[in-house]
Amino acid sequence: MFARLENLIGGKLFLIVFLIILAQLSVIAGGLNLTETAQAKSKSSGNEAVREINSGLDLTGRTKTEVLKLIGAPWEKDMSPAKARYNEKWTYSCEDKRGANSNCLFIYFSTDRVKKVEIY
């Protein structure tokens, strides 16, 4: 009788501790900011990067370090793990000095290498 009671109490205690830990982890994960805003040279640096790519610069296969050296820092880095085809997306601002949107540049990385470049 006592062995069964101890197992029952131990099982409930384990469940309670497990739920507390799970709740703490969800609070921590909810507070993580997986989108990093990295202030680039200026908002128009996206347009400068687009000009470089349109003039023949091929970034496919290059490392993040190489991309930074070639076209500078992105306006935003999205590192959220919800994507299946890439694990990081860099966005270069598509606003000009007047605030108009044009030529948005997105660079997708798989591990440390550029997988895809899109201009909208």
C-alpha distances in whole Angstrom, upper triangle without the diagonal:
4,6,5,6,9,10,11,13,14,15,17,18,20,21,23,24,26,27,29,30,32,33,35,36,38,39,41,42,44,46,47,51,51,55,57,60,63,66,69,72,73,72,75,74,72,76,77,74,75,79,78,76,79,81,79,76,74,70,68,67,67,65,64,66,69,68,68,71,73,73,71,67,66,66,62,59,56,54,51,49,49,52,52,56,56,54,57,59,62,64,68,69,71,73,77,78,79,75,76,73,75,74,70,69,66,65,61,60,58,56,59,62,64,63,65,67,68,71,71
4,5,5,6,9,10,10,12,14,15,16,18,20,21,22,24,26,27,28,30,31,33,34,36,38,39,40,42,44,45,49,50,53,55,58,61,64,67,70,71,70,73,72,71,74,75,73,74,77,76,74,77,80,78,75,72,69,67,65,66,63,62,64,67,67,66,69,71,71,69,65,64,64,60,57,55,52,49,47,48,51,51,55,55,53,55,58,61,63,66,67,70,71,75,76,77,73,74,72,73,73,69,68,64,63,60,58,56,55,58,61,62,62,64,66,67,70,70
4,5,5,6,9,10,10,12,14,15,16,18,20,21,22,24,26,27,28,30,31,33,34,36,37,38,40,42,43,47,48,51,53,57,59,62,65,68,69,68,71,70,68,72,73,70,71,75,74,72,75,77,75,72,70,66,64,62,63,60,59,61,64,64,64,67,69,68,66,63,62,62,58,55,53,50,47,45,46,49,48,52,52,50,52,55,58,61,64,65,68,70,73,75,75,72,73,70,71,70,67,65,62,61,57,56,53,52,55,58,60,59,61,64,65,67,68
4,5,5,6,9,10,10,12,14,15,16,18,20,21,23,24,26,27,29,30,31,33,35,36,37,39,41,42,46,46,50,52,55,58,61,64,67,68,67,70,69,67,70,72,69,70,73,72,70,73,76,74,71,68,65,63,61,62,59,58,61,64,63,63,66,68,67,65,62,61,60,57,54,51,48,46,44,44,47,47,50,51,49,51,54,57,59,63,64,66,68,72,73,74,70,71,68,70,69,65,64,60,59,56,55,52,51,54,57,59,58,60,62,63,66,66
4,5,5,6,8,10,11,12,14,15,17,18,20,21,23,24,26,27,29,30,32,33,35,36,37,39,41,45,45,49,51,54,57,60,63,66,67,66,69,68,66,70,71,69,69,73,72,70,73,76,74,71,69,65,63,62,62,60,58,60,63,63,63,66,68,67,65,62,60,60,56,53,51,48,45,43,44,47,47,51,51,49,51,54,57,59,62,63,65,67,71,72,73,69,70,67,69,68,64,63,60,59,56,55,53,51,54,57,59,58,60,62,63,65,66
4,5,5,6,8,10,10,12,14,15,16,18,20,21,22,24,26,27,28,30,32,33,34,36,38,39,43,44,47,49,52,55,58,61,64,65,64,67,66,65,68,69,67,68,71,70,68,71,74,72,69,67,63,61,59,60,57,56,58,61,61,60,63,65,65,63,59,58,58,54,51,49,46,43,42,42,45,46,49,49,47,49,52,55,57,60,61,64,66,69,70,71,68,69,66,68,67,63,62,58,57,54,53,51,49,52,55,57,56,58,60,61,64,64
4,6,5,6,9,10,10,12,14,15,16,18,20,21,22,24,26,27,28,30,31,32,34,36,37,41,42,45,47,51,53,56,59,63,63,62,65,64,62,66,67,64,65,69,68,66,69,71,69,67,64,60,59,57,57,55,54,56,59,58,58,61,63,62,61,57,56,56,52,49,47,44,41,39,40,43,43,46,46,44,47,49,52,54,58,59,62,63,67,69,69,66,67,64,65,64,61,59,56,55,52,50,48,46,49,52,54,53,55,58,59,61,62
4,5,5,6,9,10,11,12,14,15,17,18,20,21,23,25,26,27,29,30,31,33,35,37,40,41,44,47,50,52,56,58,62,62,61,64,63,62,65,66,64,65,68,67,66,68,71,69,66,64,60,59,57,58,55,54,56,59,58,58,61,63,62,60,57,55,55,51,49,46,43,40,38,39,42,42,46,46,44,46,49,52,54,57,58,61,62,66,67,68,64,65,63,64,63,60,59,55,54,51,50,48,47,50,52,54,53,55,57,58,61,61
4,5,5,6,9,10,11,12,14,15,17,18,20,21,23,24,26,27,29,30,32,33,35,39,40,43,45,48,51,54,57,61,61,60,63,62,61,64,65,63,64,68,67,65,68,70,69,66,63,60,58,57,57,54,53,55,58,58,57,60,62,61,59,56,54,54,50,48,45,42,40,38,39,42,42,46,46,44,46,48,51,53,56,57,60,61,65,66,67,63,64,62,63,63,59,58,55,54,51,50,48,46,49,52,54,53,55,57,58,60,60
4,5,5,6,9,10,10,12,14,15,16,18,20,21,22,24,26,27,28,30,32,33,37,38,41,43,47,49,52,55,58,59,58,61,60,59,62,63,61,62,65,64,63,66,68,66,63,61,57,56,54,54,51,50,52,55,55,54,58,60,59,57,53,52,52,48,46,43,40,38,36,37,40,40,44,44,41,43,46,49,51,54,56,58,60,63,65,65,62,63,60,62,61,57,56,52,52,49,47,45,43,46,49,51,50,52,55,56,58,58
4,5,5,6,9,10,10,12,14,15,16,18,20,21,23,24,26,27,28,30,32,35,36,39,42,45,47,51,53,57,58,57,60,58,57,60,61,59,60,63,62,61,63,66,64,61,59,55,54,52,52,50,49,51,54,53,53,56,58,57,55,52,50,50,46,44,41,38,35,34,34,37,37,41,41,39,41,44,47,49,52,54,56,58,61,63,63,60,61,58,59,59,55,54,50,49,46,45,43,42,44,47,49,48,50,52,53,56,56
4,5,5,6,9,10,11,12,14,15,16,18,20,21,23,24,26,27,29,31,34,35,39,41,44,47,50,53,56,57,56,59,58,56,59,61,58,59,63,62,60,63,66,64,61,59,56,54,53,53,50,49,51,54,53,53,56,58,57,55,51,50,49,45,43,40,38,35,33,34,37,38,41,41,39,41,44,46,48,52,53,55,56,60,61,62,58,59,57,58,58,54,53,50,49,46,45,43,42,45,48,49,49,50,52,53,55,55
4,5,5,6,8,10,11,12,14,15,17,18,20,21,23,24,26,27,29,33,34,37,39,43,45,48,51,55,55,54,57,56,55,58,60,57,58,62,61,60,62,65,64,61,58,55,53,52,52,49,47,49,53,52,51,55,57,56,53,50,49,48,44,42,39,37,34,33,33,37,38,41,41,38,40,43,45,47,51,52,54,56,59,60,61,57,59,56,58,57,53,52,49,48,46,44,43,41,44,47,48,48,50,52,52,55,55
4,5,5,6,9,10,11,12,14,15,16,18,20,21,22,24,26,27,31,32,35,37,41,43,46,49,52,53,52,55,54,53,56,57,55,56,59,58,57,60,62,61,58,55,52,50,48,49,46,44,46,50,49,49,52,54,53,51,48,46,46,42,39,37,34,32,30,31,34,35,38,38,35,37,40,43,45,48,50,52,54,57,58,59,56,57,54,56,55,51,50,46,46,43,41,39,38,41,44,45,45,47,49,50,52,52
4,6,5,6,9,10,10,12,14,15,16,18,20,21,22,25,26,29,30,34,36,39,42,45,48,51,52,51,54,53,51,55,56,53,54,58,57,55,58,61,59,56,54,51,49,48,48,45,44,46,49,48,48,51,53,52,50,47,45,44,41,38,35,33,30,28,29,32,33,36,36,34,36,39,41,43,47,48,50,52,55,57,57,54,55,52,54,53,49,48,45,44,41,40,38,37,40,43,44,44,45,47,48,50,50
4,5,5,6,9,10,11,12,14,15,17,19,20,21,23,25,28,30,33,35,38,41,44,47,50,51,50,53,52,51,54,56,53,54,58,57,56,58,61,60,57,55,51,50,48,49,46,44,46,49,48,48,51,53,52,50,46,44,44,40,38,35,33,30,29,29,33,34,38,37,35,36,39,41,43,46,47,50,51,54,56,56,53,54,52,53,53,49,48,45,44,42,41,39,38,41,44,45,44,46,48,48,51,50
4,5,5,6,9,10,11,12,14,16,17,18,20,21,23,27,28,31,33,36,39,42,45,48,49,48,51,50,49,53,54,51,53,56,55,54,57,59,58,55,53,49,48,46,46,43,42,44,47,46,45,49,51,50,47,44,43,42,38,36,34,31,28,27,28,32,33,36,36,33,35,37,40,41,45,46,48,50,53,54,55,52,53,51,52,52,48,47,43,43,40,39,37,36,38,41,43,43,44,46,47,49,49
4,5,5,6,9,10,11,12,14,15,16,18,20,21,25,26,29,31,35,37,40,43,47,47,46,49,48,47,50,51,49,50,54,53,51,54,56,55,52,50,46,45,43,44,41,39,41,44,44,43,47,48,47,45,42,40,40,36,34,31,28,26,24,25,29,29,33,33,30,32,34,37,39,42,44,46,48,51,53,53,50,51,48,50,49,45,44,41,40,37,36,34,33,36,39,40,40,41,43,44,47,47
4,5,5,6,9,10,11,12,14,15,16,19,20,24,25,28,30,34,36,39,42,46,46,45,48,47,46,49,51,48,49,53,52,51,53,56,55,52,50,46,45,44,44,41,39,42,45,44,43,47,48,47,45,41,40,39,35,33,30,28,25,24,24,28,29,33,32,30,31,34,36,38,41,42,45,46,49,51,51,48,49,46,48,48,44,43,40,39,37,36,34,33,36,39,40,40,41,43,43,45,45
4,5,5,6,9,10,11,12,14,15,17,19,22,24,27,29,32,35,38,41,44,45,44,47,46,45,49,50,48,49,52,52,50,53,56,55,52,50,46,45,44,44,41,39,41,44,43,42,46,48,46,44,40,39,38,34,32,30,27,25,24,25,29,30,34,33,30,31,34,36,38,41,42,44,45,49,50,51,47,48,46,48,47,44,43,40,39,37,36,35,34,36,39,40,40,41,43,43,46,46
4,5,5,6,9,10,11,12,14,16,17,21,22,25,27,30,33,36,39,42,43,42,45,44,43,46,48,45,46,50,49,48,51,53,52,49,47,43,42,41,41,38,36,38,41,40,39,43,45,43,41,38,36,36,32,30,27,25,23,22,23,26,28,31,30,27,29,31,33,35,38,40,42,44,47,48,49,46,47,45,46,46,42,41,38,37,34,33,32,30,33,36,37,37,39,40,41,43,44
4,5,5,6,9,10,10,12,14,16,19,20,23,26,29,31,35,37,41,42,40,43,42,41,44,46,43,44,48,47,46,48,51,50,47,45,41,40,39,39,36,34,37,40,39,38,42,43,42,40,36,35,34,30,28,25,23,20,19,20,24,25,28,28,25,27,29,31,33,37,38,40,42,45,47,47,44,45,42,44,43,39,38,35,35,32,31,30,29,31,34,35,35,36,38,39,41,41
4,5,5,6,9,10,11,13,15,18,20,23,25,28,31,34,37,40,40,39,43,42,40,44,45,43,44,48,47,46,49,51,50,47,46,42,41,40,40,37,35,37,40,39,38,42,44,42,40,36,34,33,30,28,25,23,20,20,21,24,26,30,29,26,27,29,31,33,36,37,39,40,44,45,46,42,43,41,43,43,39,38,35,35,33,32,31,30,33,35,36,36,37,39,39,41,41
4,5,5,6,9,10,11,13,16,18,21,23,26,29,32,35,38,39,38,41,40,39,43,44,42,43,47,46,45,48,50,49,46,44,41,40,39,39,36,33,35,39,37,36,40,42,40,38,34,33,32,28,26,24,22,20,20,21,25,27,30,28,25,26,28,30,32,35,36,38,39,43,44,45,41,43,41,42,42,38,37,34,34,32,31,30,29,31,34,35,35,37,38,38,40,40
4,5,5,6,8,10,11,14,15,19,21,24,27,30,33,36,37,36,39,38,37,40,41,39,40,44,43,42,45,47,46,43,41,38,37,36,35,32,30,32,36,34,34,37,39,38,35,32,30,29,26,24,21,19,17,16,18,21,23,26,25,22,23,25,27,29,32,33,36,37,41,42,43,40,41,39,40,39,36,35,31,31,29,27,27,25,28,31,32,32,33,35,35,37,38
4,5,5,6,9,10,13,14,18,20,23,26,29,32,35,36,34,38,37,35,39,40,38,39,43,42,41,43,46,45,42,40,37,36,35,35,33,30,33,36,34,33,37,39,37,35,31,29,28,25,23,20,18,15,15,16,20,22,25,24,21,22,24,26,28,31,32,34,35,39,40,41,37,39,36,38,37,34,33,30,30,28,27,26,26,28,31,31,31,32,33,34,36,36
4,6,5,6,9,12,14,17,19,22,25,28,31,34,34,33,37,36,35,38,40,38,39,43,42,41,44,46,46,43,41,38,37,37,36,33,31,33,36,34,33,37,39,37,34,31,29,27,24,23,20,19,16,17,18,22,24,27,26,23,23,25,26,28,31,31,34,35,38,39,40,36,38,36,38,37,34,33,30,30,29,28,28,27,29,32,32,33,33,34,35,36,36
4,5,5,7,10,12,15,17,20,22,25,28,32,32,32,35,34,33,37,38,36,37,41,40,39,42,44,44,41,39,35,35,34,33,30,28,30,33,32,30,34,36,34,32,28,27,26,22,20,18,16,15,16,17,21,23,26,24,21,21,23,24,26,29,30,32,34,37,38,39,36,37,35,37,36,33,32,29,28,27,26,26,24,26,29,30,31,32,33,33,35,35
4,5,5,9,10,13,15,18,21,24,27,31,31,30,33,32,31,34,36,33,35,38,38,36,39,42,41,38,36,33,32,31,31,28,26,28,31,29,29,32,34,32,30,26,24,24,20,18,16,13,11,12,13,17,19,22,21,17,18,20,22,23,26,27,30,31,35,36,37,34,35,33,34,34,30,29,26,25,23,23,23,22,24,26,27,27,28,29,30,32,32
4,6,8,10,13,15,18,21,24,27,30,30,29,32,31,30,33,35,33,34,38,38,36,39,42,41,38,37,33,33,33,32,30,27,29,32,30,29,33,34,32,30,26,24,23,19,18,16,14,12,13,14,18,21,23,22,19,19,20,22,23,26,26,29,30,33,35,35,32,33,31,33,32,29,28,26,26,24,24,24,24,26,28,28,28,29,30,30,31,31
4,6,9,12,13,16,19,21,24,28,28,27,31,30,29,32,34,32,33,37,37,36,39,41,41,38,37,33,33,33,32,29,26,28,31,29,28,31,33,31,28,25,23,21,18,17,15,14,13,15,16,19,23,25,23,20,19,20,21,22,25,25,28,29,32,33,34,31,32,30,32,32,28,28,25,26,24,24,25,24,25,28,28,29,29,30,30,31,31
4,6,9,10,13,16,19,22,26,26,25,28,27,26,30,31,29,31,34,34,33,36,38,37,34,33,30,30,29,28,25,22,24,27,26,24,28,30,28,25,22,20,19,16,14,12,11,10,12,14,17,20,22,20,16,16,17,18,19,22,23,26,27,30,32,33,30,31,29,30,30,26,25,23,22,21,21,21,20,21,24,25,25,26,27,27,29,29
4,5,7,10,13,16,19,22,22,22,25,24,23,26,28,26,27,31,30,30,32,35,34,31,30,27,27,27,26,23,20,22,25,23,22,25,27,25,22,19,17,15,12,11,9,9,9,12,13,16,19,21,18,15,14,14,15,16,19,19,22,23,27,28,29,26,27,25,27,26,23,22,20,20,19,19,20,19,20,22,23,23,24,24,24,26,26
4,6,10,12,16,18,22,22,21,24,22,21,25,26,24,25,28,28,27,30,32,32,29,27,24,24,24,23,20,17,20,22,20,20,23,24,23,20,17,15,14,11,8,6,5,5,8,11,12,16,17,14,11,10,11,12,14,17,18,21,23,26,28,29,26,27,24,25,24,21,19,17,16,15,15,16,16,17,19,19,20,20,21,21,23,23
4,6,9,13,15,18,19,17,20,19,18,21,23,21,22,25,25,24,27,29,29,26,25,22,22,23,22,20,16,19,21,19,18,21,22,20,18,14,12,11,7,6,4,6,7,11,12,13,17,17,14,12,10,9,10,11,13,14,17,19,22,24,25,22,23,21,22,21,17,16,14,14,14,14,16,17,17,19,18,19,19,19,19,20,20
4,6,9,12,16,16,16,19,17,16,20,21,19,21,24,24,23,26,28,28,25,25,21,22,23,21,19,15,17,19,17,15,19,20,18,15,12,10,9,6,5,6,8,10,13,15,16,19,20,16,14,11,10,10,10,13,14,17,18,21,22,24,21,23,21,22,21,18,16,15,15,15,15,17,17,17,19,18,20,20,19,20,21,21
4,6,9,13,13,12,15,14,14,18,18,17,19,22,22,22,25,27,27,24,24,21,23,24,22,20,16,17,19,17,15,18,19,17,14,10,8,6,4,6,8,11,13,17,18,19,22,22,19,16,13,12,10,10,11,11,14,15,18,19,21,18,20,18,19,19,16,15,14,15,16,17,20,20,19,20,19,21,20,19,19,19,20
4,6,10,11,11,14,12,13,16,17,15,18,21,20,21,23,25,25,22,23,20,22,22,20,18,14,15,17,14,12,15,16,14,11,7,6,5,5,7,10,12,15,19,20,20,23,23,19,17,14,12,10,10,10,11,14,15,17,18,21,18,20,19,20,19,16,15,14,14,16,16,19,19,18,19,18,21,20,19,19,19,21
4,7,7,8,11,10,11,15,15,15,17,19,19,20,23,24,25,23,23,21,23,24,22,20,16,17,18,16,13,15,16,14,10,7,7,5,8,10,13,16,19,22,24,24,27,26,22,21,17,15,12,11,10,10,13,13,15,15,18,16,18,17,19,18,16,15,15,16,18,19,23,22,21,22,20,23,22,20,20,20,21
4,5,7,9,7,9,12,11,11,14,16,16,17,20,21,22,19,20,18,21,22,19,18,15,15,16,13,10,13,13,10,7,5,6,5,9,11,15,17,20,23,25,24,27,25,22,21,17,15,11,10,8,9,12,12,13,14,17,16,17,16,17,16,14,13,14,15,17,18,22,22,20,20,19,22,21,18,19,18,19
4,7,8,6,9,11,10,11,14,15,15,17,20,20,22,19,21,19,23,24,21,20,17,16,17,14,12,13,13,10,8,7,9,9,12,15,18,21,24,27,29,28,30,29,25,24,21,18,15,13,11,10,13,13,13,13,16,16,18,17,18,17,16,15,17,17,20,21,25,25,22,23,21,24,23,20,20,19,21
4,5,5,8,10,10,11,14,15,16,18,19,20,22,20,22,21,24,26,23,22,19,19,20,17,14,16,16,12,10,10,10,8,12,15,19,22,24,28,29,28,31,29,26,25,21,19,15,13,10,8,11,10,9,9,12,12,14,14,15,15,14,14,16,18,21,22,26,27,25,24,23,25,23,20,20,18,19
4,5,7,8,10,11,12,14,16,17,18,20,22,20,22,21,23,25,23,23,20,20,21,17,16,18,17,13,12,11,9,7,11,14,17,20,23,26,27,26,29,27,25,24,20,17,14,11,8,5,7,6,7,7,10,9,11,10,12,12,11,12,14,16,19,22,25,26,25,24,22,24,22,19,18,16,16
4,5,5,7,9,10,11,13,15,16,17,19,18,20,19,22,25,23,23,20,21,20,17,16,17,16,12,12,12,11,10,13,17,19,23,25,28,29,27,30,28,26,25,22,19,15,12,9,7,7,6,5,6,10,9,10,10,10,10,10,11,14,16,20,22,26,27,25,24,22,24,21,18,17,14,15
4,5,5,6,9,10,11,12,14,15,17,15,17,16,19,22,19,19,17,17,16,13,12,13,12,8,8,9,8,8,12,15,18,21,24,26,27,26,28,26,23,23,19,17,13,11,7,7,8,9,9,10,14,13,14,13,12,11,11,10,13,14,18,20,23,24,22,21,19,21,19,16,16,14,15
4,5,5,6,9,10,11,12,14,16,14,16,15,17,20,18,18,16,17,16,13,13,14,12,9,9,9,8,8,11,13,16,19,21,24,25,23,25,23,21,21,17,14,11,8,4,5,5,8,9,11,14,12,12,10,9,8,7,6,9,11,15,17,21,23,21,20,17,19,16,13,12,10,11
4,5,5,6,9,10,10,12,15,14,16,16,19,22,20,21,19,20,19,15,15,16,14,10,12,13,11,12,14,17,19,23,25,28,28,26,28,26,23,24,21,17,14,11,8,7,6,8,7,10,13,12,11,10,8,6,8,8,12,14,17,20,24,26,24,22,19,21,18,14,13,10,11
4,5,5,6,9,10,11,13,12,15,15,18,21,19,19,18,18,16,13,13,14,11,8,10,12,11,12,16,18,21,23,26,29,29,27,29,27,24,25,21,18,15,13,9,10,10,11,10,12,15,15,15,14,12,10,11,10,13,14,18,20,24,25,23,21,19,21,18,15,15,12,14
4,5,5,6,9,10,11,9,11,11,14,17,15,16,14,15,13,10,11,11,9,6,8,10,9,11,14,15,18,21,24,26,26,24,26,23,21,21,18,15,12,11,8,10,10,12,12,15,18,17,16,14,12,10,10,8,10,11,15,17,20,22,19,18,15,17,15,11,12,10,13
4,5,5,6,8,10,9,11,11,14,17,16,18,17,18,16,13,14,15,12,9,12,13,12,13,15,17,19,22,24,26,27,24,25,23,21,22,19,16,13,11,9,10,9,12,12,15,17,17,15,13,10,7,8,6,10,11,15,17,21,23,21,19,15,17,14,10,10,7,10
4,5,5,6,9,9,12,13,16,19,18,20,19,20,17,14,16,16,12,10,13,15,15,16,19,20,23,25,28,30,30,28,29,26,24,25,22,19,17,15,12,13,12,14,13,16,18,18,17,15,12,9,11,10,14,14,18,20,24,26,24,21,18,20,17,13,13,10,13
4,6,5,7,6,9,10,14,16,15,17,16,17,14,12,13,13,9,8,11,14,14,16,19,20,22,25,27,29,30,27,28,25,23,24,21,19,16,15,13,14,14,16,16,18,21,21,20,18,15,12,13,11,14,14,17,19,22,24,21,19,16,18,16,12,13,12,15
4,5,5,4,6,8,11,14,13,16,16,17,14,11,14,14,10,9,13,15,14,17,18,19,21,23,26,27,27,25,25,22,20,22,19,17,15,14,12,15,14,17,17,20,22,22,20,18,15,11,12,10,12,11,14,16,19,22,19,17,13,15,12,9,10,9,13
4,5,7,9,11,14,17,17,19,19,21,18,15,17,17,14,12,16,18,17,19,21,22,24,26,28,30,30,27,27,24,23,25,22,20,18,16,14,16,15,17,17,20,22,22,20,17,14,11,12,11,14,14,17,19,22,25,23,20,17,17,15,11,11,9,12
4,6,9,12,15,18,17,20,20,21,18,16,18,17,13,13,16,19,19,21,23,24,26,28,31,32,33,30,30,27,25,27,25,22,20,19,17,18,17,20,19,22,24,24,22,20,17,14,16,14,17,17,20,21,24,26,24,21,18,19,17,14,15,13,16
4,6,10,12,15,14,18,19,19,16,14,17,16,12,13,17,19,19,22,23,24,26,27,30,31,31,28,28,25,23,25,23,21,19,19,18,20,19,22,22,25,27,26,25,22,19,16,17,15,16,15,18,20,22,24,22,19,16,17,15,13,14,13,17
4,6,9,12,11,14,15,15,12,10,13,13,9,10,13,16,16,19,21,21,23,24,27,28,29,26,26,23,21,23,20,19,17,17,15,18,18,21,21,24,26,26,25,22,19,16,16,13,14,13,16,17,19,21,18,15,13,15,13,11,13,13,17
4,6,9,9,12,13,15,11,10,14,13,10,11,15,17,17,20,21,20,21,23,25,26,27,23,23,20,18,20,18,17,16,17,16,19,19,23,23,26,29,27,26,23,20,17,17,13,13,11,13,14,16,18,16,12,10,11,10,9,12,13,17
4,6,5,9,10,11,9,7,11,11,9,10,13,14,14,17,18,17,18,19,22,23,24,21,21,17,15,17,15,14,13,14,14,17,18,22,23,26,28,27,26,23,20,17,16,12,11,9,10,11,13,15,12,9,6,9,8,7,11,13,16
4,6,9,11,13,11,10,13,14,13,13,16,17,16,19,19,17,18,19,21,21,22,19,18,15,13,15,14,13,13,15,16,20,20,24,25,28,31,29,28,25,22,18,17,14,12,9,9,9,11,13,11,8,5,6,6,7,11,14,17
4,7,10,12,10,10,14,14,13,15,17,18,17,21,20,18,19,18,21,21,22,19,18,15,13,14,14,14,15,17,18,22,23,27,28,31,34,32,31,28,25,22,20,17,15,11,10,9,9,11,9,5,5,6,9,10,14,17,21
4,7,8,6,7,10,11,10,12,14,15,15,19,19,17,18,18,21,21,23,20,20,17,14,15,14,14,14,16,17,20,22,25,27,29,32,30,30,27,25,21,20,16,14,11,11,9,11,11,8,5,5,9,10,11,15,17,21
4,5,5,6,9,10,11,12,13,13,14,18,17,15,16,16,19,19,22,19,19,17,14,13,12,13,13,16,16,20,22,25,27,29,32,30,30,27,26,23,21,17,15,11,11,9,10,9,5,5,6,10,12,13,17,19,22
4,5,5,6,9,10,11,10,10,11,14,14,11,13,13,17,18,20,18,19,17,13,12,10,11,10,13,14,17,20,23,25,27,29,28,28,25,24,21,19,15,13,10,10,8,10,9,6,6,7,11,13,13,16,18,21
4,5,5,6,9,10,10,10,12,16,16,14,16,16,20,21,24,22,23,21,17,16,14,14,13,16,16,19,22,24,25,27,30,29,29,27,26,23,21,17,16,13,14,12,14,13,9,9,11,14,16,16,19,21,24
4,5,5,6,9,9,11,13,17,17,16,18,18,22,23,25,23,24,21,18,18,15,15,14,16,16,19,21,24,25,27,30,29,29,26,25,22,20,17,16,13,14,12,15,14,10,9,10,14,15,14,18,19,23
4,5,5,6,7,8,10,13,14,13,16,16,20,21,23,21,22,19,16,16,13,13,10,12,12,15,17,20,21,23,26,25,25,23,21,18,16,13,12,9,11,11,14,14,11,9,8,12,12,11,14,16,19
4,6,6,4,5,8,12,13,12,16,16,20,22,24,22,24,22,18,17,14,14,11,12,12,15,17,20,20,22,25,24,25,23,21,19,17,14,14,11,14,13,16,16,12,12,12,15,16,14,17,17,20
4,6,6,8,11,15,16,16,19,20,24,26,28,26,27,25,21,21,18,17,14,16,14,17,20,22,22,23,27,26,26,25,23,21,19,16,17,14,17,16,19,18,14,14,14,17,18,16,19,19,23
4,6,9,11,15,17,17,20,21,25,26,28,26,27,24,21,21,18,17,14,15,13,16,18,20,20,22,25,25,25,23,21,18,17,14,15,13,16,16,19,19,15,14,13,16,16,14,17,17,20
4,7,8,12,14,14,18,19,23,25,26,24,26,23,20,20,17,15,12,12,10,12,14,16,17,18,22,21,21,19,17,15,14,11,12,11,15,15,19,19,16,15,13,16,15,13,15,14,17
4,7,10,12,13,16,18,22,24,26,24,26,24,20,20,16,15,11,12,9,12,14,16,17,18,21,20,21,19,19,16,15,13,13,12,15,16,19,19,16,16,14,18,17,15,17,16,19
4,7,9,9,13,15,18,21,23,22,24,22,19,18,14,12,9,9,8,10,14,15,17,18,21,19,20,19,18,17,14,12,12,12,14,14,18,18,15,15,14,17,17,15,16,17,19
4,5,7,10,13,16,19,20,19,21,20,17,16,12,10,6,6,5,7,11,13,15,17,19,17,18,16,16,14,11,9,9,9,12,13,17,17,15,15,14,16,15,13,14,14,16
4,7,10,13,16,19,20,20,22,21,18,17,13,11,8,6,5,6,9,11,13,15,17,14,16,14,15,14,11,10,10,11,14,15,19,20,18,18,17,19,17,15,15,15,16
4,7,10,12,15,17,16,19,19,16,14,10,8,6,5,7,8,11,13,16,18,20,17,18,15,16,15,12,11,10,11,12,13,17,17,16,17,16,17,16,15,15,15,16
4,6,9,12,14,14,16,16,13,11,7,6,5,6,9,11,14,17,19,21,23,20,21,19,19,17,14,12,10,10,10,11,13,14,13,14,13,15,15,14,15,16,17
4,6,9,10,10,13,13,10,8,6,5,6,8,11,13,16,18,22,24,25,22,22,20,20,19,15,13,10,10,10,10,13,13,14,15,14,15,15,15,15,17,17
4,6,9,9,12,13,9,6,5,7,9,11,15,17,20,22,25,27,29,26,26,23,24,22,18,16,13,12,10,10,11,11,12,14,14,15,15,16,17,19,21
4,6,7,11,12,10,7,7,9,12,14,17,19,21,24,27,29,30,27,27,24,25,24,20,18,15,14,12,12,13,13,15,17,17,16,17,18,19,21,22
4,6,8,10,9,6,8,11,14,16,20,22,24,27,30,32,34,30,30,27,27,26,22,20,17,16,13,12,12,12,15,16,17,16,17,19,20,23,23
4,7,10,9,8,10,11,15,17,20,22,24,27,30,33,34,30,30,26,27,25,22,20,17,16,13,14,13,14,17,18,18,17,17,19,19,22,22
4,6,6,6,8,10,13,15,19,21,22,25,29,32,33,29,29,25,25,23,20,18,14,14,10,11,10,12,15,16,15,13,14,16,16,19,20
4,6,7,10,12,16,18,21,24,25,28,31,35,36,32,31,28,27,25,22,20,16,15,11,11,10,12,15,15,15,12,13,16,17,20,21
4,7,10,11,14,16,20,22,23,27,30,33,34,31,30,26,25,23,20,18,14,12,9,9,7,10,13,13,12,9,10,13,14,18,19
4,6,7,11,14,17,20,21,25,28,31,32,29,28,25,24,21,18,16,12,10,6,6,5,8,10,10,9,7,9,12,13,17,19
4,7,10,13,17,20,22,25,28,31,32,29,29,26,25,23,19,17,13,11,8,6,6,6,9,10,10,10,12,14,16,19,20
4,7,10,13,16,18,21,24,27,29,26,26,23,22,20,16,14,10,8,6,5,7,8,9,10,9,10,11,12,14,16,18
4,7,10,13,15,18,21,24,25,22,22,19,18,16,13,10,7,6,5,6,9,11,11,11,9,10,10,10,11,13,15
4,7,10,12,15,18,20,23,20,20,17,16,14,11,8,6,5,6,8,12,13,12,12,10,12,11,10,11,12,14
4,6,9,12,14,17,19,16,16,13,13,11,8,6,5,7,9,11,15,17,16,15,13,14,12,10,10,10,11
4,6,9,11,14,16,14,14,11,11,9,7,5,6,8,12,14,18,19,18,17,14,16,14,11,11,10,11
4,6,8,11,13,10,11,9,9,9,6,7,9,12,15,17,21,23,21,21,18,20,17,14,13,11,11
4,7,10,11,9,8,5,5,6,4,7,10,13,16,19,23,25,24,23,20,20,18,14,12,10,9
4,7,8,5,5,5,6,8,8,11,13,17,20,23,26,28,27,26,23,24,21,18,16,13,12
4,5,5,6,7,8,9,10,13,16,19,22,25,29,31,29,28,25,26,24,20,18,15,14
4,5,8,10,11,13,14,16,19,22,25,28,32,33,31,31,28,30,27,23,22,19,18
4,6,9,11,14,15,18,21,24,27,30,34,35,34,33,30,31,29,25,23,20,18
4,6,10,12,13,16,18,22,25,27,31,33,32,31,28,29,26,23,21,18,16
4,7,10,11,14,17,21,24,27,30,33,32,30,27,28,25,21,19,16,13
4,7,7,11,14,17,20,24,27,29,28,27,24,24,21,18,15,12,10
4,6,9,12,16,19,22,26,28,27,26,22,23,19,16,13,9,7
4,6,10,13,16,19,23,25,24,22,19,19,16,12,10,6,5
4,7,10,13,17,20,22,22,20,17,17,14,11,8,5,5
4,7,10,13,17,19,18,16,13,14,11,7,6,5,7
4,7,10,13,16,15,14,11,11,8,6,5,6,8
4,7,10,13,12,10,7,8,6,5,6,9,12
4,7,10,10,8,6,6,5,6,8,12,14
4,6,6,5,4,5,7,9,12,15,18
4,6,6,6,6,9,12,15,18,21
4,6,8,9,12,15,18,21,24
4,7,9,12,14,17,20,23
4,6,9,11,15,18,21
4,6,8,11,14,17
4,7,10,14,17
4,7,10,13
4,7,10
4,7
4
